[in-house]
């Protein structure tokens, strides 16, 4: 699996969930299908009068999620920006040619109310619940750095093995010359090891990063 394959899978899903926040910090989610896919970019169409457009113009941060029939969740996080004015007509035409149904929604010149945004530089989290153990991985496209998630086992580990016994996916193994180790590609991020470690040797990856 890689970022380009994940983007292709999103294109096969077609209708994706786009999440933003409004001016009050409340989450807002909508379905978007007017999308053109490139290996390293997503272009999408919306109308300038929509709250969605105003939220994107005010902040730009957006998270996109799609779920395949094979129990794969793909989550893309990035920042959207309007394409340059001189390129708007080109990308509107491209999206409408690829999505003919849009002519029923914005026929003729009414499509001029629309604006095309582009997301370049993004992270993708791929999460497959259809295999055992589960598989997850994070990919970065462009000049972005995804925050680490989940948990890590520190050198405070006493080797009791309690973490492994309570892990739903058995995603923990004994290190060769030290503490137990979480296999991040199989971790659910459920926190069971964190809650059950008798010596608090398990910490969130975010805490570990902050401490460093």
Order of alpha helices (4+ residues) and beta strands (2+ residues): alpha-beta-beta-beta-beta-alpha-beta-beta-alpha-alpha-beta-beta-beta-alpha-beta-beta-alpha-beta-alpha
